[in-house]
Each structure stands twice: as structure tokens, then as C-alpha cells.
Amino acid sequence: MLPRAARLTRGEGFRVAVRAGRRAGTRTMVVHWHDEGPAPVEVGFVVSKAVGNAVARNRVKRRLRHLTREHLQELPGRGVLVVRALPDAAAAGHEALRADLTRGLARVLP
């Protein structure tokens, strides 16, 4: 689980990160980063019904939360990170998600 302070729960934070932030797409996800956000960094996830049924969506969210928690220390001191899962994320293994998240973060972070 992500620490409570690191969870993005406000809809406005999602909108700002997706519309005004930098983004990088991979095969399984799109990573959005907006560096003019709150301190500490807040992280949110978007997993639509296109990914699969409720079981598949929750599995993808759990994996993404776990992987993002590993990268939390690498993120700058303030900002908003939104990870949007694509339909291929449901069939991807843990290592494929890890590689895509690492690649996406490397492209959007300053």
C-alpha cells in the first residue's frame, strides 16, 4: 500500500496531471507527471473497464501500487503522478509492468 499522504484522491489533481503534465506511453500504461503539485508527491491510478472485469482491474491496480511504491523515493519532492493502465496491462506479468513503469518514469521526470 501507498502511504496515506502519497495517495491522490482529489479529482482536480487527476485532471491537472493528465491535462497539463508531461506524459510517456508504454505498451501497458501511460504515465502522467505534473511537477507543480503538492508536497509530498501524490500518486493516483486510472484503470478503466477496457482493462477487464473487476478482478482484472483490481489485480492491475494492486500491482501498479506495489511497483509505484518502490519508485516513490526517486520522485522529486513535490508533484502529482498519475498512472493510467492500458488494456494490455491485464495480460502483462509483474516484470513487464515494472519495466514499463521504470521506462515511463525515466521519460517524464526531469
MODELLER restraints for C-alpha pairs under 7 A, 6 or more apart:
rsr = mdl.restraints
at = mdl.atoms
rsr.add(forms.Gaussian(group=physical.xy_distance, feature=features.Distance(at['CA:1:A'], at['CA:65:A']), mean=6.44, stdev=0.5))
rsr.add(forms.Gaussian(group=physical.xy_distance, feature=features.Distance(at['CA:1:A'], at['CA:66:A']), mean=6.54, stdev=0.5))
rsr.add(forms.Gaussian(group=physical.xy_distance, feature=features.Distance(at['CA:2:A'], at['CA:65:A']), mean=6.66, stdev=0.5))
rsr.add(forms.Gaussian(group=physical.xy_distance, feature=features.Distance(at['CA:2:A'], at['CA:69:A']), mean=5.99, stdev=0.5))
rsr.add(forms.Gaussian(group=physical.xy_distance, feature=features.Distance(at['CA:6:A'], at['CA:40:A']), mean=6.70, stdev=0.5))
rsr.add(forms.Gaussian(group=physical.xy_distance, feature=features.Distance(at['CA:6:A'], at['CA:41:A']), mean=5.85, stdev=0.5))
rsr.add(forms.Gaussian(group=physical.xy_distance, feature=features.Distance(at['CA:6:A'], at['CA:42:A']), mean=4.37, stdev=0.5))
rsr.add(forms.Gaussian(group=physical.xy_distance, feature=features.Distance(at['CA:6:A'], at['CA:43:A']), mean=5.86, stdev=0.5))
rsr.add(forms.Gaussian(group=physical.xy_distance, feature=features.Distance(at['CA:7:A'], at['CA:42:A']), mean=5.15, stdev=0.5))
rsr.add(forms.Gaussian(group=physical.xy_distance, feature=features.Distance(at['CA:7:A'], at['CA:43:A']), mean=5.17, stdev=0.5))
rsr.add(forms.Gaussian(group=physical.xy_distance, feature=features.Distance(at['CA:7:A'], at['CA:44:A']), mean=6.23, stdev=0.5))
rsr.add(forms.Gaussian(group=physical.xy_distance, feature=features.Distance(at['CA:8:A'], at['CA:42:A']), mean=4.96, stdev=0.5))
rsr.add(forms.Gaussian(group=physical.xy_distance, feature=features.Distance(at['CA:8:A'], at['CA:43:A']), mean=5.05, stdev=0.5))
rsr.add(forms.Gaussian(group=physical.xy_distance, feature=features.Distance(at['CA:8:A'], at['CA:44:A']), mean=4.78, stdev=0.5))
rsr.add(forms.Gaussian(group=physical.xy_distance, feature=features.Distance(at['CA:13:A'], at['CA:80:A']), mean=6.98, stdev=0.5))
rsr.add(forms.Gaussian(group=physical.xy_distance, feature=features.Distance(at['CA:14:A'], at['CA:82:A']), mean=6.73, stdev=0.5))
rsr.add(forms.Gaussian(group=physical.xy_distance, feature=features.Distance(at['CA:17:A'], at['CA:32:A']), mean=6.01, stdev=0.5))
rsr.add(forms.Gaussian(group=physical.xy_distance, feature=features.Distance(at['CA:17:A'], at['CA:33:A']), mean=5.91, stdev=0.5))
rsr.add(forms.Gaussian(group=physical.xy_distance, feature=features.Distance(at['CA:17:A'], at['CA:34:A']), mean=4.92, stdev=0.5))
rsr.add(forms.Gaussian(group=physical.xy_distance, feature=features.Distance(at['CA:17:A'], at['CA:80:A']), mean=6.21, stdev=0.5))
rsr.add(forms.Gaussian(group=physical.xy_distance, feature=features.Distance(at['CA:17:A'], at['CA:81:A']), mean=6.91, stdev=0.5))
rsr.add(forms.Gaussian(group=physical.xy_distance, feature=features.Distance(at['CA:17:A'], at['CA:82:A']), mean=6.69, stdev=0.5))
rsr.add(forms.Gaussian(group=physical.xy_distance, feature=features.Distance(at['CA:18:A'], at['CA:32:A']), mean=5.84, stdev=0.5))
rsr.add(forms.Gaussian(group=physical.xy_distance, feature=features.Distance(at['CA:20:A'], at['CA:34:A']), mean=6.79, stdev=0.5))
rsr.add(forms.Gaussian(group=physical.xy_distance, feature=features.Distance(at['CA:21:A'], at['CA:32:A']), mean=6.00, stdev=0.5))
rsr.add(forms.Gaussian(group=physical.xy_distance, feature=features.Distance(at['CA:21:A'], at['CA:33:A']), mean=5.11, stdev=0.5))
rsr.add(forms.Gaussian(group=physical.xy_distance, feature=features.Distance(at['CA:21:A'], at['CA:34:A']), mean=4.14, stdev=0.5))
rsr.add(forms.Gaussian(group=physical.xy_distance, feature=features.Distance(at['CA:22:A'], at['CA:32:A']), mean=5.65, stdev=0.5))
rsr.add(forms.Gaussian(group=physical.xy_distance, feature=features.Distance(at['CA:22:A'], at['CA:33:A']), mean=5.26, stdev=0.5))
rsr.add(forms.Gaussian(group=physical.xy_distance, feature=features.Distance(at['CA:22:A'], at['CA:34:A']), mean=6.36, stdev=0.5))
rsr.add(forms.Gaussian(group=physical.xy_distance, feature=features.Distance(at['CA:22:A'], at['CA:108:A']), mean=5.84, stdev=0.5))
rsr.add(forms.Gaussian(group=physical.xy_distance, feature=features.Distance(at['CA:23:A'], at['CA:30:A']), mean=6.76, stdev=0.5))
rsr.add(forms.Gaussian(group=physical.xy_distance, feature=features.Distance(at['CA:23:A'], at['CA:31:A']), mean=5.44, stdev=0.5))
rsr.add(forms.Gaussian(group=physical.xy_distance, feature=features.Distance(at['CA:23:A'], at['CA:32:A']), mean=4.37, stdev=0.5))
rsr.add(forms.Gaussian(group=physical.xy_distance, feature=features.Distance(at['CA:23:A'], at['CA:33:A']), mean=6.30, stdev=0.5))
rsr.add(forms.Gaussian(group=physical.xy_distance, feature=features.Distance(at['CA:23:A'], at['CA:108:A']), mean=5.96, stdev=0.5))
rsr.add(forms.Gaussian(group=physical.xy_distance, feature=features.Distance(at['CA:24:A'], at['CA:30:A']), mean=5.67, stdev=0.5))
rsr.add(forms.Gaussian(group=physical.xy_distance, feature=features.Distance(at['CA:24:A'], at['CA:31:A']), mean=5.33, stdev=0.5))
rsr.add(forms.Gaussian(group=physical.xy_distance, feature=features.Distance(at['CA:24:A'], at['CA:32:A']), mean=6.75, stdev=0.5))
rsr.add(forms.Gaussian(group=physical.xy_distance, feature=features.Distance(at['CA:24:A'], at['CA:104:A']), mean=5.34, stdev=0.5))
rsr.add(forms.Gaussian(group=physical.xy_distance, feature=features.Distance(at['CA:24:A'], at['CA:107:A']), mean=6.26, stdev=0.5))
rsr.add(forms.Gaussian(group=physical.xy_distance, feature=features.Distance(at['CA:24:A'], at['CA:108:A']), mean=6.16, stdev=0.5))
rsr.add(forms.Gaussian(group=physical.xy_distance, feature=features.Distance(at['CA:25:A'], at['CA:31:A']), mean=6.33, stdev=0.5))
rsr.add(forms.Gaussian(group=physical.xy_distance, feature=features.Distance(at['CA:25:A'], at['CA:104:A']), mean=6.48, stdev=0.5))
rsr.add(forms.Gaussian(group=physical.xy_distance, feature=features.Distance(at['CA:26:A'], at['CA:100:A']), mean=5.92, stdev=0.5))
rsr.add(forms.Gaussian(group=physical.xy_distance, feature=features.Distance(at['CA:26:A'], at['CA:104:A']), mean=6.62, stdev=0.5))
rsr.add(forms.Gaussian(group=physical.xy_distance, feature=features.Distance(at['CA:27:A'], at['CA:88:A']), mean=6.85, stdev=0.5))
rsr.add(forms.Gaussian(group=physical.xy_distance, feature=features.Distance(at['CA:28:A'], at['CA:85:A']), mean=6.13, stdev=0.5))
rsr.add(forms.Gaussian(group=physical.xy_distance, feature=features.Distance(at['CA:28:A'], at['CA:86:A']), mean=5.07, stdev=0.5))
rsr.add(forms.Gaussian(group=physical.xy_distance, feature=features.Distance(at['CA:28:A'], at['CA:87:A']), mean=6.92, stdev=0.5))
rsr.add(forms.Gaussian(group=physical.xy_distance, feature=features.Distance(at['CA:28:A'], at['CA:88:A']), mean=5.08, stdev=0.5))
rsr.add(forms.Gaussian(group=physical.xy_distance, feature=features.Distance(at['CA:28:A'], at['CA:89:A']), mean=4.58, stdev=0.5))
rsr.add(forms.Gaussian(group=physical.xy_distance, feature=features.Distance(at['CA:28:A'], at['CA:97:A']), mean=6.92, stdev=0.5))
rsr.add(forms.Gaussian(group=physical.xy_distance, feature=features.Distance(at['CA:28:A'], at['CA:100:A']), mean=6.86, stdev=0.5))
rsr.add(forms.Gaussian(group=physical.xy_distance, feature=features.Distance(at['CA:29:A'], at['CA:83:A']), mean=6.77, stdev=0.5))
rsr.add(forms.Gaussian(group=physical.xy_distance, feature=features.Distance(at['CA:29:A'], at['CA:84:A']), mean=5.49, stdev=0.5))
rsr.add(forms.Gaussian(group=physical.xy_distance, feature=features.Distance(at['CA:29:A'], at['CA:85:A']), mean=4.39, stdev=0.5))
rsr.add(forms.Gaussian(group=physical.xy_distance, feature=features.Distance(at['CA:29:A'], at['CA:86:A']), mean=5.02, stdev=0.5))
rsr.add(forms.Gaussian(group=physical.xy_distance, feature=features.Distance(at['CA:29:A'], at['CA:89:A']), mean=6.91, stdev=0.5))
rsr.add(forms.Gaussian(group=physical.xy_distance, feature=features.Distance(at['CA:30:A'], at['CA:83:A']), mean=5.97, stdev=0.5))
rsr.add(forms.Gaussian(group=physical.xy_distance, feature=features.Distance(at['CA:30:A'], at['CA:84:A']), mean=5.11, stdev=0.5))
rsr.add(forms.Gaussian(group=physical.xy_distance, feature=features.Distance(at['CA:30:A'], at['CA:85:A']), mean=6.51, stdev=0.5))
rsr.add(forms.Gaussian(group=physical.xy_distance, feature=features.Distance(at['CA:31:A'], at['CA:82:A']), mean=5.99, stdev=0.5))
rsr.add(forms.Gaussian(group=physical.xy_distance, feature=features.Distance(at['CA:31:A'], at['CA:83:A']), mean=4.71, stdev=0.5))
rsr.add(forms.Gaussian(group=physical.xy_distance, feature=features.Distance(at['CA:31:A'], at['CA:84:A']), mean=6.33, stdev=0.5))
rsr.add(forms.Gaussian(group=physical.xy_distance, feature=features.Distance(at['CA:31:A'], at['CA:104:A']), mean=5.83, stdev=0.5))
rsr.add(forms.Gaussian(group=physical.xy_distance, feature=features.Distance(at['CA:31:A'], at['CA:105:A']), mean=6.87, stdev=0.5))
rsr.add(forms.Gaussian(group=physical.xy_distance, feature=features.Distance(at['CA:32:A'], at['CA:81:A']), mean=5.73, stdev=0.5))
rsr.add(forms.Gaussian(group=physical.xy_distance, feature=features.Distance(at['CA:32:A'], at['CA:82:A']), mean=5.03, stdev=0.5))
rsr.add(forms.Gaussian(group=physical.xy_distance, feature=features.Distance(at['CA:32:A'], at['CA:83:A']), mean=6.31, stdev=0.5))
rsr.add(forms.Gaussian(group=physical.xy_distance, feature=features.Distance(at['CA:33:A'], at['CA:80:A']), mean=5.84, stdev=0.5))
rsr.add(forms.Gaussian(group=physical.xy_distance, feature=features.Distance(at['CA:33:A'], at['CA:81:A']), mean=4.71, stdev=0.5))
rsr.add(forms.Gaussian(group=physical.xy_distance, feature=features.Distance(at['CA:33:A'], at['CA:82:A']), mean=6.55, stdev=0.5))
rsr.add(forms.Gaussian(group=physical.xy_distance, feature=features.Distance(at['CA:33:A'], at['CA:108:A']), mean=6.30, stdev=0.5))
rsr.add(forms.Gaussian(group=physical.xy_distance, feature=features.Distance(at['CA:34:A'], at['CA:79:A']), mean=5.60, stdev=0.5))
rsr.add(forms.Gaussian(group=physical.xy_distance, feature=features.Distance(at['CA:34:A'], at['CA:80:A']), mean=5.22, stdev=0.5))
rsr.add(forms.Gaussian(group=physical.xy_distance, feature=features.Distance(at['CA:34:A'], at['CA:81:A']), mean=6.61, stdev=0.5))
rsr.add(forms.Gaussian(group=physical.xy_distance, feature=features.Distance(at['CA:35:A'], at['CA:78:A']), mean=6.31, stdev=0.5))
rsr.add(forms.Gaussian(group=physical.xy_distance, feature=features.Distance(at['CA:35:A'], at['CA:79:A']), mean=4.11, stdev=0.5))
rsr.add(forms.Gaussian(group=physical.xy_distance, feature=features.Distance(at['CA:35:A'], at['CA:80:A']), mean=6.34, stdev=0.5))
rsr.add(forms.Gaussian(group=physical.xy_distance, feature=features.Distance(at['CA:36:A'], at['CA:78:A']), mean=6.95, stdev=0.5))
rsr.add(forms.Gaussian(group=physical.xy_distance, feature=features.Distance(at['CA:36:A'], at['CA:79:A']), mean=5.32, stdev=0.5))
rsr.add(forms.Gaussian(group=physical.xy_distance, feature=features.Distance(at['CA:37:A'], at['CA:78:A']), mean=5.81, stdev=0.5))
rsr.add(forms.Gaussian(group=physical.xy_distance, feature=features.Distance(at['CA:37:A'], at['CA:79:A']), mean=3.89, stdev=0.5))
rsr.add(forms.Gaussian(group=physical.xy_distance, feature=features.Distance(at['CA:37:A'], at['CA:80:A']), mean=5.46, stdev=0.5))
rsr.add(forms.Gaussian(group=physical.xy_distance, feature=features.Distance(at['CA:38:A'], at['CA:78:A']), mean=5.46, stdev=0.5))
rsr.add(forms.Gaussian(group=physical.xy_distance, feature=features.Distance(at['CA:38:A'], at['CA:79:A']), mean=5.57, stdev=0.5))
rsr.add(forms.Gaussian(group=physical.xy_distance, feature=features.Distance(at['CA:39:A'], at['CA:77:A']), mean=6.14, stdev=0.5))
rsr.add(forms.Gaussian(group=physical.xy_distance, feature=features.Distance(at['CA:39:A'], at['CA:78:A']), mean=4.27, stdev=0.5))
rsr.add(forms.Gaussian(group=physical.xy_distance, feature=features.Distance(at['CA:39:A'], at['CA:79:A']), mean=6.61, stdev=0.5))
rsr.add(forms.Gaussian(group=physical.xy_distance, feature=features.Distance(at['CA:40:A'], at['CA:77:A']), mean=5.77, stdev=0.5))
rsr.add(forms.Gaussian(group=physical.xy_distance, feature=features.Distance(at['CA:40:A'], at['CA:78:A']), mean=5.12, stdev=0.5))
rsr.add(forms.Gaussian(group=physical.xy_distance, feature=features.Distance(at['CA:41:A'], at['CA:77:A']), mean=6.25, stdev=0.5))
rsr.add(forms.Gaussian(group=physical.xy_distance, feature=features.Distance(at['CA:41:A'], at['CA:78:A']), mean=4.76, stdev=0.5))
rsr.add(forms.Gaussian(group=physical.xy_distance, feature=features.Distance(at['CA:41:A'], at['CA:79:A']), mean=4.89, stdev=0.5))
rsr.add(forms.Gaussian(group=physical.xy_distance, feature=features.Distance(at['CA:41:A'], at['CA:80:A']), mean=5.71, stdev=0.5))
rsr.add(forms.Gaussian(group=physical.xy_distance, feature=features.Distance(at['CA:42:A'], at['CA:79:A']), mean=6.56, stdev=0.5))
rsr.add(forms.Gaussian(group=physical.xy_distance, feature=features.Distance(at['CA:42:A'], at['CA:80:A']), mean=4.98, stdev=0.5))
rsr.add(forms.Gaussian(group=physical.xy_distance, feature=features.Distance(at['CA:42:A'], at['CA:81:A']), mean=6.26, stdev=0.5))
rsr.add(forms.Gaussian(group=physical.xy_distance, feature=features.Distance(at['CA:43:A'], at['CA:80:A']), mean=5.96, stdev=0.5))
rsr.add(forms.Gaussian(group=physical.xy_distance, feature=features.Distance(at['CA:43:A'], at['CA:81:A']), mean=4.74, stdev=0.5))
rsr.add(forms.Gaussian(group=physical.xy_distance, feature=features.Distance(at['CA:43:A'], at['CA:82:A']), mean=5.77, stdev=0.5))
rsr.add(forms.Gaussian(group=physical.xy_distance, feature=features.Distance(at['CA:44:A'], at['CA:81:A']), mean=6.33, stdev=0.5))
rsr.add(forms.Gaussian(group=physical.xy_distance, feature=features.Distance(at['CA:44:A'], at['CA:82:A']), mean=4.75, stdev=0.5))
rsr.add(forms.Gaussian(group=physical.xy_distance, feature=features.Distance(at['CA:44:A'], at['CA:83:A']), mean=6.38, stdev=0.5))
rsr.add(forms.Gaussian(group=physical.xy_distance, feature=features.Distance(at['CA:45:A'], at['CA:82:A']), mean=5.59, stdev=0.5))
rsr.add(forms.Gaussian(group=physical.xy_distance, feature=features.Distance(at['CA:45:A'], at['CA:83:A']), mean=4.90, stdev=0.5))
rsr.add(forms.Gaussian(group=physical.xy_distance, feature=features.Distance(at['CA:45:A'], at['CA:84:A']), mean=5.81, stdev=0.5))
rsr.add(forms.Gaussian(group=physical.xy_distance, feature=features.Distance(at['CA:46:A'], at['CA:83:A']), mean=6.28, stdev=0.5))
rsr.add(forms.Gaussian(group=physical.xy_distance, feature=features.Distance(at['CA:46:A'], at['CA:84:A']), mean=4.56, stdev=0.5))
rsr.add(forms.Gaussian(group=physical.xy_distance, feature=features.Distance(at['CA:46:A'], at['CA:85:A']), mean=6.23, stdev=0.5))
rsr.add(forms.Gaussian(group=physical.xy_distance, feature=features.Distance(at['CA:47:A'], at['CA:57:A']), mean=6.16, stdev=0.5))
rsr.add(forms.Gaussian(group=physical.xy_distance, feature=features.Distance(at['CA:47:A'], at['CA:84:A']), mean=6.08, stdev=0.5))
rsr.add(forms.Gaussian(group=physical.xy_distance, feature=features.Distance(at['CA:47:A'], at['CA:85:A']), mean=5.20, stdev=0.5))
rsr.add(forms.Gaussian(group=physical.xy_distance, feature=features.Distance(at['CA:50:A'], at['CA:87:A']), mean=5.71, stdev=0.5))
rsr.add(forms.Gaussian(group=physical.xy_distance, feature=features.Distance(at['CA:51:A'], at['CA:57:A']), mean=6.19, stdev=0.5))
rsr.add(forms.Gaussian(group=physical.xy_distance, feature=features.Distance(at['CA:51:A'], at['CA:86:A']), mean=6.22, stdev=0.5))
rsr.add(forms.Gaussian(group=physical.xy_distance, feature=features.Distance(at['CA:51:A'], at['CA:87:A']), mean=4.04, stdev=0.5))
rsr.add(forms.Gaussian(group=physical.xy_distance, feature=features.Distance(at['CA:51:A'], at['CA:89:A']), mean=6.98, stdev=0.5))
rsr.add(forms.Gaussian(group=physical.xy_distance, feature=features.Distance(at['CA:51:A'], at['CA:90:A']), mean=5.98, stdev=0.5))
rsr.add(forms.Gaussian(group=physical.xy_distance, feature=features.Distance(at['CA:52:A'], at['CA:90:A']), mean=6.93, stdev=0.5))
rsr.add(forms.Gaussian(group=physical.xy_distance, feature=features.Distance(at['CA:56:A'], at['CA:90:A']), mean=6.01, stdev=0.5))
rsr.add(forms.Gaussian(group=physical.xy_distance, feature=features.Distance(at['CA:60:A'], at['CA:89:A']), mean=6.73, stdev=0.5))
rsr.add(forms.Gaussian(group=physical.xy_distance, feature=features.Distance(at['CA:60:A'], at['CA:90:A']), mean=6.17, stdev=0.5))
rsr.add(forms.Gaussian(group=physical.xy_distance, feature=features.Distance(at['CA:67:A'], at['CA:98:A']), mean=6.33, stdev=0.5))
